Amino acid sequence: MNRRPTLLAALALTATAALTLSACGSDDSPTKDNDKIAGADTGDKKSPSPSESASASADRPKIELPSDLSYTFDWPKTGDKEKDAVLADSEQSIKAVDLAIVNQDALDKAYLYYYEGEAAAGTEKFIQNYVDHKAGLTGSYRFYAPEVTVGKDGTASFSYCEDQGKAYVKYLESGKIKKTEVTAKSYVIYHTSLKKNSEGVWMIQKIVSQSGSAKCQP
């Protein structure tokens, strides 16, 4: 199923149904899961910074997330300039989506800097799901097992795993945090297709995800 790109399945809640946004790894959660996208922010030191791998002309958005969100990116530099650029921009794209959720803005400019076409449309719907339910994010995320391939035509494919076991949905009005049990579905694999634009930014064109991936299990 498509993660950010092909949109996550919107929560089907009736007018009388209670809000049941579960934490990450749950089937009806607005966060990451099968048809969900994994946004993450507050960066980590293990991946190259955008400034290291981007062209001087690219003016990337500044992303600042609240202190109750933390992220670990276990994808160190590869030594290949283009691959490291894909890793750096992918990290920022994940953070940008979480920033949009924090800002409760489905058209937040930061994530639109990294997403286009199908990926942008699906991500907008994913974020809007949180906005509609006045829900945010809290906890910690870990991203690992990166595999990146860069083509000579300015395109790339990137897959990675996400551990959502300690990430949760937070209701903004009540401040209540919906914690869920860690299961196999707490581990999600993502596959993205990217293309480098004229400014040297690797933009996400498509993205698909699968929760409970055997490859991502601890």
Residue pairs with C-beta under 8 A, 6 or more apart in sequence:
1 9
1 34
1 35
1 208
1 209
1 210
2 35
2 118
2 122
2 206
2 207
2 208
2 209
3 32
3 35
3 36
3 37
3 38
3 122
3 188
3 190
3 207
3 208
3 209
4 37
4 97
4 115
4 119
4 122
4 123
4 126
4 204
4 207
5 115
5 118
5 119
5 121
5 122
5 123
5 192
5 204
5 205
5 206
5 207
5 208
6 35
6 118
6 122
6 206
6 207
6 208
7 35
7 121
7 122
7 123
7 125
7 126
8 30
8 33
8 34
8 35
8 36
8 37
8 122
8 125
8 126
8 129
9 34
9 35
9 36
10 125
10 129
11 20
11 21
11 28
11 30
11 129
11 133
13 19
13 20
13 133
19 133
19 171
20 28
21 28
21 29
21 30
21 31
21 133
21 135
21 169
21 171
21 178
22 28
22 29
22 169
22 178
22 180
23 29
23 31
23 139
23 164
23 167
23 168
23 169
23 177
23 178
23 179
23 180
24 31
24 32
24 33
24 38
24 139
24 164
24 165
24 167
24 168
24 169
24 180
24 186
25 32
25 33
25 164
25 165
25 180
25 182
25 183
25 185
25 186
25 187
25 188
25 211
26 33
26 180
26 185
27 33
27 34
27 185
29 36
29 169
29 180
30 36
30 126
30 129
30 130
30 133
30 135
30 169
31 38
31 137
31 164
31 167
31 168
31 169
32 38
32 39
32 162
32 164
32 167
32 188
32 209
32 211
33 164
33 185
33 188
33 209
33 211
34 185
34 188
34 209
34 210
34 211
35 209
36 126
36 188
36 209
36 211
37 97
37 122
37 123
37 126
37 207
37 209
38 94
38 97
38 141
38 143
38 162
38 164
38 188
38 190
38 209
39 94
39 95
39 96
39 97
39 98
39 99
39 100
39 101
39 137
40 69
40 71
40 94
40 95
40 97
40 98
40 141
40 143
40 162
40 167
41 63
41 65
41 69
41 71
41 94
41 95
41 96
41 98
41 99
41 102
42 65
42 67
42 69
42 70
42 71
42 95
43 63
43 71
43 73
43 91
43 95
44 71
44 72
44 73
44 91
46 72
46 73
46 74
46 75
46 76
47 73
47 75
47 76
47 77
47 87
47 88
47 91
48 77
48 84
48 85
48 87
48 88
49 88
50 58
50 60
50 88
50 89
50 92
51 60
52 84
52 88
53 81
53 84
53 85
53 87
53 88
53 89
54 60
54 85
54 88
54 89
54 199
54 200
54 201
55 199
55 200
57 199
57 200
58 199
58 200
58 201
59 199
60 92
60 113
60 201
61 96
61 109
61 110
61 113
63 92
63 95
63 96
63 99
63 110
64 99
65 95
65 98
65 99
65 102
66 102
68 138
68 139
68 170
69 98
69 102
69 137
69 138
69 139
69 140
69 141
70 139
70 140
70 141
71 94
71 95
71 140
71 141
71 142
71 143
72 140
72 141
72 142
72 143
73 91
73 143
74 142
74 143
74 144
74 145
74 146
75 87
75 91
75 143
75 144
75 146
75 160
77 84
77 87
78 84
78 87
78 148
80 150
82 150
82 156
83 148
83 150
83 156
85 196
85 200
85 202
86 148
86 150
86 156
86 158
86 194
86 202
87 146
87 148
87 158
89 114
89 194
89 201
89 202
89 203
90 158
90 160
90 192
90 194
90 202
90 204
91 143
92 114
93 111
93 114
93 115
93 204
94 143
96 108
96 110
96 111
96 113
96 114
97 111
97 123
97 126
97 127
98 137
99 108
99 110
99 111
100 106
100 108
100 110
100 111
100 127
101 127
101 130
101 131
101 135
101 136
101 137
102 136
102 137
104 130
104 131
104 134
104 136
104 172
105 127
105 131
106 124
106 125
106 127
106 128
106 131
107 124
108 127
111 120
111 123
111 127
112 120
113 201
114 201
114 202
114 203
114 204
115 123
115 203
115 204
116 203
116 204
116 205
117 205
117 206
118 205
118 206
119 192
119 203
119 204
119 205
119 206
119 207
122 207
130 136
130 137
133 171
134 171
134 172
134 173
135 169
135 170
135 171
135 172
136 169
136 170
136 171
136 172
137 167
137 168
137 169
137 170
138 167
138 168
138 169
138 170
138 177
139 166
139 167
139 168
140 166
140 167
141 162
141 163
141 164
141 166
141 167
142 162
142 163
143 160
143 161
143 162
143 163
144 160
144 161
144 162
144 163
144 216
145 159
145 160
145 161
145 215
145 216
146 158
146 159
146 160
147 158
147 159
147 160
148 156
148 157
148 158
148 159
149 156
149 157
149 158
150 156
154 195
154 196
155 193
155 194
155 195
155 196
156 193
156 194
156 195
156 196
156 202
157 191
157 192
157 193
157 194
158 191
158 192
158 194
159 189
159 190
159 191
159 192
160 189
160 190
161 187
161 188
161 189
161 190
161 213
161 215
161 216
162 187
162 188
162 189
162 190
162 216
163 186
163 187
163 216
163 218
164 186
164 187
164 188
165 182
165 186
165 187
166 182
168 177
168 178
168 179
168 180
169 177
169 178
170 176
170 177
170 178
171 177
171 178
183 212
184 212
184 217
185 211
185 212
186 211
187 211
187 212
187 213
187 216
187 217
187 218
188 209
188 210
188 211
188 212
188 213
188 216
189 209
189 210
189 213
189 215
189 216
190 207
190 208
190 209
191 207
191 208
191 209
192 204
192 205
192 206
192 207
193 204
193 205
193 206
193 207
194 202
194 203
194 204
194 205
195 202
195 203
195 205
196 202
196 203
197 203
